Amino acid sequence: MTGQNIYDNDAFFENYQKSRSREVNFNDCIETPILLAMLPDLRGKKILDIGCGMGQHAKQYSDMGAKSVLGIDLSEKMLAYAKAHHSAANIVYRRMAMEEIETIPDTFDLVTSSLVFDYVEDFAGLMRKIHRLMKKDAELVFSMSHPIVTAWDGAYDRYTRTETGERLYANLRNYCQEGLRKVDWVVNGYECYHRTVSTLINAIIRAGFVLEECQEAHISEEMRNRYPALFGGTIHRPEFIFFRCRKSD
Ligand SMILES: C[S@@+](CC[C@H](N)C(=O)[O-])C[C@H]1O[C@@H](n2cnc3c(N)ncnc32)[C@H](O)[C@@H]1O
């Protein structure tokens, strides 16, 4: 099976699970509300969730009336958690790398993915594979780390701060240099791929999609003020980027 398996690393998984389970976290407070607002009516839809992780989204889609949800993920640990905590009669969890989705013998009304495509080397190829798995008029709605975030190569501080630690600026370097980023984040040698915004958009369009909506993560001033350590930086840079695409032919 292709792809890195960092989520099966004990230390990384434990850290991820802890931060994802906190009452206030980036996923539930920023990513999920924006993604949900971009989704069509899910009632009766056959959904593929790529990189379903611990299954929170798959369970939400099932509760929102989806006909079926196929959640695929590379990580055994994430899938074990999903099966234990977010099961439903119309959800199937399957271990599979996103690089191998062309082997799925089915087509879907909706393909979703939350914060997973940072890990694929061939983003353009992935877009083409997803396009082939979709019915006519089906939608693809996904989020990723924002390219301003993935540009970081570990060699500079993410923020310039005041003496008291308040974030003054988000720092950015080597944005135009695309490719693998290997940084020490939670564990040594965390890997993701950096691409510019135009590379993402052009890959979507060239795969045959109509790009219908793009969002950059935002969070209310009230939340920023209430949780400055966690969300204070979001005034300077969007953590995530979101796309809604339609297969029109
Ligand atoms: C940040 S987590 C997001 C999980 C889930 N989508 C969510 O929003 O809660 C990223 C997920 O991508 C999965 N992943 C990483 N590389 C993958 C690959 N090549 N194929 C399939 N899943 C992958 C990881 O195992 C992990 O579950």
The ligand as a MOL file (V3000), in Angstrom:
LIG
                    3D

  0  0  0     0  0            999 V3000
M  V30 BEGIN CTAB
M  V30 COUNTS 27 29 0 0 0
M  V30 BEGIN ATOM
M  V30 1 C -5.7330 15.1700 9.4800 0
M  V30 2 S -6.3630 13.5470 9.4230 0 CHG=1
M  V30 3 C -8.0440 13.8930 8.9420 0
M  V30 4 C -9.0140 12.8120 9.2800 0
M  V30 5 C -10.4760 13.1180 8.9720 0
M  V30 6 N -10.6900 13.3890 7.5850 0
M  V30 7 C -10.9710 14.2750 9.8120 0
M  V30 8 O -11.1410 15.3690 9.2910 0
M  V30 9 O -11.1890 14.0710 10.9940 0 CHG=-1
M  V30 10 C -5.6440 12.9130 7.9540 0
M  V30 11 C -6.0400 11.4910 7.6060 0
M  V30 12 O -5.5080 11.1740 6.3320 0
M  V30 13 C -5.1110 9.8060 6.3550 0
M  V30 14 N -4.1420 9.5790 5.2640 0
M  V30 15 C -2.8820 10.0300 5.1750 0
M  V30 16 N -2.3110 9.6160 4.0260 0
M  V30 17 C -3.2450 8.8590 3.3910 0
M  V30 18 C -3.2580 8.1480 2.1710 0
M  V30 19 N -2.2020 8.1250 1.3610 0
M  V30 20 N -4.3940 7.4940 1.8310 0
M  V30 21 C -5.4820 7.5100 2.6320 0
M  V30 22 N -5.5220 8.1710 3.8170 0
M  V30 23 C -4.4140 8.8370 4.1830 0
M  V30 24 C -4.5270 9.6300 7.7280 0
M  V30 25 O -4.4310 8.2710 8.0950 0
M  V30 26 C -5.5210 10.4360 8.5560 0
M  V30 27 O -6.5810 9.6390 9.0070 0
M  V30 END ATOM
M  V30 BEGIN BOND
M  V30 1 1 1 2
M  V30 2 1 2 3
M  V30 3 1 2 10
M  V30 4 1 3 4
M  V30 5 1 4 5
M  V30 6 1 5 6
M  V30 7 1 5 7
M  V30 8 2 7 8
M  V30 9 1 7 9
M  V30 10 1 10 11
M  V30 11 1 11 12
M  V30 12 1 11 26
M  V30 13 1 12 13
M  V30 14 1 13 14
M  V30 15 1 13 24
M  V30 16 1 14 15
M  V30 17 1 14 23
M  V30 18 2 15 16
M  V30 19 1 16 17
M  V30 20 1 17 18
M  V30 21 2 17 23
M  V30 22 1 18 19
M  V30 23 2 18 20
M  V30 24 1 20 21
M  V30 25 2 21 22
M  V30 26 1 22 23
M  V30 27 1 24 25
M  V30 28 1 24 26
M  V30 29 1 26 27
M  V30 END BOND
M  V30 END CTAB
M  END
